[in-house]
Amino acid sequence: MRRLLKNIKGLVGAYEAPPSWLGGLAMGDFPVIENAWLAIEEGRIAAFGTMDSFPGIVDWSGLEIEDCDGRYVLPAWCDSHTHLVYAADRGGEFLDRLQGKSYQEIAENGGGILNSARALRAMPESDLMADAVKRLSLAMDQGTGAIEIKSGYGLTVEGELKMLRIIQALKKESPIPIKSTLLACHAVPEGDWNASTWTDAAIKELIPAAIEQGLADYVDAFCETGYFSVEDLNKLLGAIQNSPLKAKVHVNQFSTLGGVAACVEHGALSVDHLEELSDEDMAALGTTLERNKQPVFSVALPGCSHFLGIPFTPVRRLMDAGLPVALASDHNPGSAPSGNMTLVVQLAIIKMGMLPLEAIAAATINGAAAMELSHEVGVIAPGWRANLLITKPLNGLEQIGYRFGENPVEKVLINGEQR
């Protein structure tokens, strides 16, 4: 299939030679080519430019032409933090929260992650896979063109490997790139376990099994009061230093414990959540701008903040320090039951004070970088996958946030094919 998009109002994120990521205020300089055209061949970007420099059509065979008058074309969203594989929703706990119970109180009463773990262990892999396929398909329909998926609801060695096998099967079946994360320390399992002994078991049994079976790209932990300490996190991150796995870590969702500095010290790829942020955290993240030209990415999850009613990540503080921010959905059954990345971008604009181009860059080029996928998605560049969004007619990109109750996406292309 060959496709030509013409009369594009604004072609967003187009580069001949793209950077791997954008930091700080440079995120607002994500390029926009006005009155543009874009050619797609065999599922990849072939060429682009302004309409006044359009070279014309030499070969009409198999060519589909689309007039994008009044519409913007963007890279598809790159969702770098999800828990898309799970057994059942937790709507009952949502009602508990509406009646005044906190997220922590629900967890202490046997709900939350432990509830999801019981359901997952009881559900056959075939059923888990079928549900995950549906969720992934919906995410793509809503504009996601690359995604990371975590385990973490197994809470036994076999339960976690079960989840990773499903993610591996999704990788093979999916038309979009998927990264797999072993969330080795998500919650303390029921029984005689404590955070320290489960961390030791994850290091001794779970991580080696995941590596041997080739099931994970990254390792994660939930470093938070009542879950896993900085000491536990340091043990876990130390154990993967000489392995093929990097770290993407949950930190600072409810409190600042020093987990950010530990992640920086161990060379983590990203620190995710950061709803709470101390001066010490900022200082640690600042040092990463000089680390082999590869920073630790700060991944904000505004869908979680919105759903739980907790603070939003102070992204302007991070950006003012020159740091690269990514946006992700945190799609999970408890604290962010939506994988709609367009909504995430809208929340970032409205609730986090991001300018439209900053939010788009965070959800595309920086989201791709936070999954080490900068070589194929996140921007519009020759040879990159033609994973794209075509908006409805818009006066400007600010209307993505302004009309927050509407879906601004008219069409989604995955590998050049319309969803």
C-alpha positions as CSV (number, residue, x, y, z in Angstrom):
1,M,0.0,0.0,0.0
2,R,1.2,3.5,-0.9
3,R,-0.5,6.5,0.6
4,L,-0.2,10.2,0.1
5,L,-1.5,12.7,2.6
6,K,-1.8,16.2,1.0
7,N,-2.9,19.7,2.1
8,I,-2.0,18.9,5.7
9,K,-2.7,21.9,7.9
10,G,0.3,21.0,10.2
11,L,2.7,18.1,10.0
12,V,3.8,17.7,13.6
13,G,7.2,16.2,14.7
14,A,8.7,15.8,11.3
15,Y,12.5,15.6,11.0
16,E,14.9,14.5,8.3
17,A,17.3,13.4,11.1
18,P,15.4,13.3,14.4
19,P,16.9,13.7,17.8
20,S,16.3,10.8,20.3
21,W,14.5,13.0,22.8
22,L,13.7,16.6,23.7
23,G,14.4,18.2,27.1
24,G,12.9,21.0,29.0
25,L,11.6,24.0,27.1
26,A,12.9,22.4,23.8
27,M,9.8,20.2,24.0
28,G,7.8,23.3,22.9
29,D,9.9,23.4,19.7
30,F,8.6,20.1,18.4
31,P,8.5,21.1,14.7
32,V,5.3,21.8,12.7
33,I,5.4,22.0,8.9
34,E,2.5,24.0,7.7
35,N,0.6,23.2,4.5
36,A,2.4,19.9,4.1
37,W,2.4,16.5,2.3
38,L,3.5,13.1,3.5
39,A,4.2,10.0,1.5
40,I,4.0,6.4,3.0
41,E,5.3,3.3,1.3
42,E,5.2,-0.3,2.7
43,G,4.1,0.9,6.1
44,R,6.9,3.5,6.6
45,I,7.5,7.2,6.1
46,A,8.9,7.7,2.6
47,A,9.1,11.5,2.3
48,F,7.4,14.8,3.3
49,G,7.6,18.5,2.7
50,T,5.5,21.6,2.0
51,M,2.9,21.6,-0.7
52,D,4.7,24.3,-2.6
53,S,7.7,22.0,-3.0
54,F,5.6,18.9,-3.8
55,P,7.4,17.1,-6.6
56,G,4.3,15.6,-8.2
57,I,3.2,12.0,-8.7
58,V,5.2,9.9,-11.2
59,D,3.8,6.4,-10.3
60,W,0.0,6.3,-9.6
61,S,-0.2,2.5,-9.2
62,G,-1.6,1.4,-5.9
63,L,-1.6,4.9,-4.6
64,E,-4.3,6.1,-2.2
65,I,-4.5,9.9,-1.9
66,E,-6.1,11.6,1.1
67,D,-6.9,15.3,1.4
68,C,-6.1,16.5,4.9
69,D,-7.4,20.0,4.5
70,G,-7.7,21.6,8.0
71,R,-6.2,18.6,9.7
72,Y,-3.0,18.0,11.7
73,V,-1.0,14.8,11.3
74,L,1.0,13.7,14.4
75,P,3.1,10.7,15.4
76,A,0.9,8.1,17.1
77,W,1.1,8.1,20.9
78,C,3.9,6.2,22.6
79,D,2.6,4.9,25.9
80,S,5.6,4.0,28.1
81,H,3.9,2.9,31.3
82,T,0.9,0.5,31.4
83,H,-0.4,-2.6,33.3
84,L,-2.6,-3.7,30.4
85,V,-2.6,-7.4,31.3
86,Y,-5.0,-8.1,34.2
87,A,-7.8,-10.4,35.1
88,A,-10.7,-8.1,36.1
89,D,-11.6,-4.6,36.8
90,R,-11.9,-3.2,40.4
91,G,-15.2,-1.2,40.0
92,G,-16.2,-2.3,43.5
93,E,-13.1,-0.6,45.0
94,F,-14.0,2.5,43.0
95,L,-17.3,2.6,44.9
96,D,-15.4,2.2,48.2
97,R,-13.3,5.2,47.2
98,L,-16.3,7.3,46.4
99,Q,-17.6,6.4,49.9
100,G,-14.4,7.8,51.5
101,K,-11.8,5.1,51.7
102,S,-8.3,5.9,50.5
103,Y,-6.2,3.9,48.1
104,Q,-4.0,2.8,51.0
105,E,-7.0,1.8,53.1
106,I,-8.4,-0.4,50.4
107,A,-5.1,-2.1,49.9
108,E,-4.8,-2.7,53.7
109,N,-8.2,-4.4,53.6
110,G,-7.0,-6.9,51.0
111,G,-8.0,-5.0,48.0
112,G,-5.9,-3.2,45.4
113,I,-3.0,-5.1,43.9
114,L,-3.6,-8.2,46.1
115,N,-7.1,-8.4,44.7
116,S,-5.9,-8.2,41.2
117,A,-3.3,-10.9,41.9
118,R,-5.8,-13.4,43.2
119,A,-8.0,-12.9,40.1
120,L,-5.0,-13.2,37.8
121,R,-3.7,-16.4,39.3
122,A,-7.1,-18.0,38.9
123,M,-7.7,-17.0,35.3
124,P,-6.5,-19.2,32.5
125,E,-3.8,-17.8,30.2
126,S,-6.0,-18.0,27.2
127,D,-8.7,-15.8,28.8
128,L,-6.1,-13.3,30.0
129,M,-4.7,-13.2,26.5
130,A,-8.1,-12.6,24.9
131,D,-8.9,-9.7,27.3
132,A,-5.4,-8.2,26.8
133,V,-5.8,-8.3,23.0
134,K,-9.1,-6.4,23.3
135,R,-7.5,-3.7,25.5
136,L,-4.5,-3.4,23.2
137,S,-6.8,-3.1,20.2
138,L,-8.8,-0.4,21.9
139,A,-5.6,1.5,22.8
140,M,-4.5,1.4,19.1
141,D,-7.9,2.6,18.0
142,Q,-7.5,5.5,20.3
143,G,-4.1,6.4,18.8
144,T,-1.4,4.4,20.6
145,G,1.4,3.4,18.2
146,A,3.9,1.8,20.7
147,I,3.4,0.6,24.3
148,E,5.1,-0.8,27.4
149,I,3.3,-3.5,29.4
150,K,4.2,-4.6,32.9
151,S,3.7,-7.7,34.9
152,G,3.2,-7.3,38.7
153,Y,-0.2,-8.9,39.4
154,G,1.2,-12.4,39.7
155,L,2.9,-12.0,43.1
156,T,4.4,-15.5,42.8
157,V,7.3,-16.6,40.5
158,E,4.9,-18.6,38.3
159,G,2.3,-15.9,38.4
160,E,4.7,-13.2,37.2
161,L,6.1,-15.5,34.5
162,K,2.5,-16.2,33.4
163,M,2.0,-12.5,32.8
164,L,5.3,-12.1,31.0
165,R,4.4,-15.0,28.6
166,I,1.2,-13.2,27.7
167,I,3.1,-10.0,27.0
168,Q,5.5,-12.0,24.9
169,A,2.6,-13.4,22.9
170,L,1.2,-9.9,22.5
171,K,4.6,-8.8,21.1
172,K,4.4,-11.5,18.4
173,E,0.8,-10.8,17.5
174,S,0.7,-7.0,17.7
175,P,1.3,-4.6,14.7
176,I,2.9,-2.0,17.1
177,P,6.2,-2.3,19.1
178,I,5.7,-3.6,22.6
179,K,8.2,-3.5,25.5
180,S,7.9,-5.9,28.4
181,T,8.6,-5.0,32.0
182,L,9.0,-7.4,34.9
183,L,7.4,-5.6,37.8
184,A,9.2,-7.8,40.2
185,C,8.3,-5.9,43.4
186,H,4.8,-4.5,43.1
187,A,3.3,-5.5,46.4
188,V,4.2,-7.9,49.2
189,P,2.5,-11.3,48.5
190,E,0.0,-12.7,51.0
191,G,1.4,-15.3,53.5
192,D,4.6,-15.2,55.4
193,W,6.3,-12.8,53.0
194,N,7.7,-9.3,53.8
195,A,9.1,-6.7,51.5
196,S,12.7,-7.8,52.1
197,T,12.1,-11.6,51.7
198,W,10.1,-11.1,48.5
199,T,12.8,-8.9,47.1
200,D,15.3,-11.6,47.8
201,A,13.1,-14.2,46.1
202,A,12.7,-11.9,43.1
203,I,16.4,-11.5,42.8
204,K,17.2,-15.2,43.3
205,E,14.4,-16.9,41.3
206,L,12.2,-14.5,39.3
207,I,14.7,-12.3,37.5
208,P,17.0,-15.2,36.4
209,A,14.0,-17.1,35.1
210,A,12.7,-14.1,33.1
211,I,16.2,-13.5,31.7
212,E,16.7,-17.2,30.8
213,Q,13.3,-17.4,29.0
214,G,13.8,-14.0,27.3
215,L,10.6,-12.6,28.6
216,A,11.5,-9.1,29.9
217,D,13.2,-5.9,28.6
218,Y,13.0,-4.1,31.9
219,V,12.7,-4.5,35.7
220,D,10.4,-2.4,37.9
221,A,9.5,-1.9,41.6
222,F,7.0,0.1,43.5
223,C,9.2,2.1,45.9
224,E,6.6,3.6,48.3
225,T,5.6,3.6,52.0
226,G,3.9,0.3,52.8
227,Y,5.3,-1.4,49.7
228,F,9.1,-1.5,49.0
229,S,11.8,0.6,50.6
230,V,14.8,2.3,49.1
231,E,16.9,-0.5,50.7
232,D,14.8,-3.1,48.8
233,L,15.0,-1.0,45.6
234,N,18.8,-0.8,45.9
235,K,19.1,-4.5,46.3
236,L,16.9,-5.1,43.2
237,L,18.7,-2.6,41.0
238,G,22.1,-3.8,42.1
239,A,21.1,-7.4,41.1
240,I,20.5,-6.3,37.5
241,Q,23.6,-4.2,37.0
242,N,25.4,-6.9,34.9
243,S,22.3,-8.2,33.2
244,P,20.6,-7.3,29.9
245,L,17.8,-5.6,31.8
246,K,17.4,-1.9,32.6
247,A,15.1,-0.4,35.2
248,K,11.9,1.6,34.9
249,V,10.7,2.4,38.4
250,H,7.6,3.5,40.3
251,V,8.7,6.3,42.6
252,N,7.2,9.2,44.6
253,Q,3.5,8.5,44.0
254,F,2.6,9.4,47.5
255,S,5.9,10.2,49.3
256,T,9.5,11.0,48.8
257,L,11.8,8.3,50.2
258,G,15.0,8.7,48.2
259,G,14.0,6.3,45.4
260,V,14.8,8.9,42.7
261,A,18.4,9.2,43.8
262,A,18.7,5.4,43.9
263,C,17.4,5.1,40.4
264,V,19.8,7.7,39.1
265,E,22.8,6.0,40.9
266,H,21.9,2.7,39.2
267,G,21.3,4.1,35.8
268,A,17.6,3.6,35.5
269,L,16.0,4.3,32.1
270,S,13.0,6.1,33.7
271,V,11.4,7.2,37.0
272,D,7.6,7.0,36.8
273,H,4.9,8.9,38.8
274,L,6.8,11.7,40.6
275,E,3.6,13.2,41.9
276,E,5.8,14.2,44.9
277,L,9.1,15.8,44.2
278,S,11.8,17.1,46.6
279,D,14.8,19.4,46.0
280,E,17.0,16.3,46.5
281,D,15.1,14.5,43.7
282,M,15.5,17.5,41.4
283,A,19.2,17.6,42.1
284,A,19.7,13.9,41.4
285,L,17.7,14.1,38.1
286,G,19.7,17.1,37.1
287,T,23.0,15.1,37.2
288,T,21.6,12.7,34.6
289,L,21.7,15.4,31.8
290,E,25.4,14.8,31.7
291,R,25.3,11.0,31.8
292,N,26.5,9.8,28.5
293,K,23.9,12.0,26.8
294,Q,21.2,9.7,28.1
295,P,19.1,11.1,30.9
296,V,16.8,9.4,33.3
297,F,13.3,10.1,31.8
298,S,10.7,11.5,34.1
299,V,7.4,9.8,33.2
300,A,4.2,11.6,34.4
301,L,0.9,9.8,34.7
302,P,-1.9,12.4,34.8
303,G,-4.6,9.8,34.4
304,C,-3.7,8.3,37.7
305,S,-3.6,11.7,39.4
306,H,-7.0,12.5,37.9
307,F,-8.6,9.2,38.9
308,L,-7.2,9.1,42.5
309,G,-7.5,12.8,43.2
310,I,-3.8,13.1,44.1
311,P,-1.4,15.9,43.0
312,F,-0.3,16.0,39.4
313,T,3.4,15.6,38.6
314,P,5.0,19.1,38.7
315,V,6.2,18.9,35.1
316,R,6.9,22.6,34.7
317,R,9.5,22.3,37.5
318,L,11.1,19.4,35.7
319,M,11.0,21.2,32.3
320,D,12.4,24.4,33.7
321,A,15.4,22.4,34.8
322,G,15.9,21.2,31.3
323,L,14.7,17.6,32.0
324,P,12.8,15.5,29.4
325,V,9.3,14.6,30.5
326,A,7.2,11.7,29.0
327,L,3.5,11.2,29.4
328,A,1.9,7.7,29.8
329,S,-1.5,6.3,30.6
330,D,-0.6,4.0,33.6
331,H,-3.5,1.9,32.3
332,N,-4.4,-0.5,35.2
333,P,-7.6,-1.8,36.9
334,G,-7.2,0.2,40.1
335,S,-5.8,3.6,39.8
336,A,-6.0,4.5,36.1
337,P,-8.5,2.3,34.3
338,S,-8.1,3.9,30.9
339,G,-5.5,3.5,28.1
340,N,-6.7,6.6,26.2
341,M,-3.5,8.6,25.6
342,T,-5.4,11.4,23.9
343,L,-7.1,12.0,27.3
344,V,-3.7,11.9,28.9
345,V,-2.5,14.7,26.6
346,Q,-5.6,16.7,27.3
347,L,-5.1,16.4,31.1
348,A,-1.5,17.4,30.7
349,I,-2.5,20.6,28.9
350,I,-5.4,21.5,31.3
351,K,-4.1,20.3,34.7
352,M,-0.4,20.3,34.4
353,G,0.1,23.6,32.4
354,M,1.8,22.0,29.4
355,L,1.6,23.8,26.1
356,P,0.1,21.7,23.3
357,L,3.4,21.0,21.6
358,E,5.1,20.2,24.9
359,A,2.4,17.7,25.8
360,I,2.5,16.2,22.3
361,A,6.3,15.8,22.4
362,A,6.0,14.2,25.9
363,A,3.6,11.6,24.5
364,T,5.5,10.9,21.3
365,I,9.2,11.5,21.0
366,N,9.9,11.3,24.7
367,G,7.6,8.4,25.3
368,A,9.4,6.5,22.6
369,A,12.8,7.3,24.2
370,A,11.5,6.1,27.6
371,M,11.0,2.7,25.8
372,E,14.2,2.8,23.8
373,L,12.2,3.0,20.6
374,S,13.4,6.3,19.2
375,H,14.7,4.5,16.1
376,E,11.3,3.6,14.8
377,V,8.4,5.6,16.4
378,G,7.7,8.9,18.1
379,V,8.5,11.2,15.2
380,I,7.8,11.5,11.5
381,A,11.0,10.7,9.7
382,P,12.1,8.8,6.6
383,G,12.2,5.1,7.4
384,W,10.2,5.3,10.6
385,R,7.0,3.4,11.0
386,A,3.9,5.2,9.6
387,N,2.1,5.1,13.0
388,L,0.2,8.3,12.8
389,L,-2.8,10.3,14.0
390,I,-4.9,12.5,11.7
391,T,-7.0,15.0,13.6
392,K,-10.4,16.3,12.8
393,P,-10.3,19.8,11.4
394,L,-8.8,22.1,14.0
395,N,-8.1,25.8,14.2
396,G,-5.0,25.1,16.1
397,L,-3.4,22.4,18.3
398,E,-4.6,24.2,21.4
399,Q,-8.1,22.8,20.6
400,I,-6.9,19.4,21.6
401,G,-7.0,20.6,25.2
402,Y,-9.7,23.2,24.8
403,R,-12.3,20.8,23.6
404,F,-11.4,18.3,26.3
405,G,-14.7,16.5,26.2
406,E,-14.3,15.6,22.5
407,N,-12.0,13.3,20.7
408,P,-9.9,15.3,18.3
409,V,-8.5,12.2,16.5
410,E,-10.3,11.4,13.2
411,K,-8.2,8.5,12.0
412,V,-5.3,6.3,13.2
413,L,-2.8,4.8,10.9
414,I,-0.7,1.8,12.1
415,N,2.1,0.9,9.7
416,G,0.3,3.0,7.1
417,E,-3.0,1.2,7.4
418,Q,-6.1,2.8,8.8
419,R,-7.5,1.2,12.0
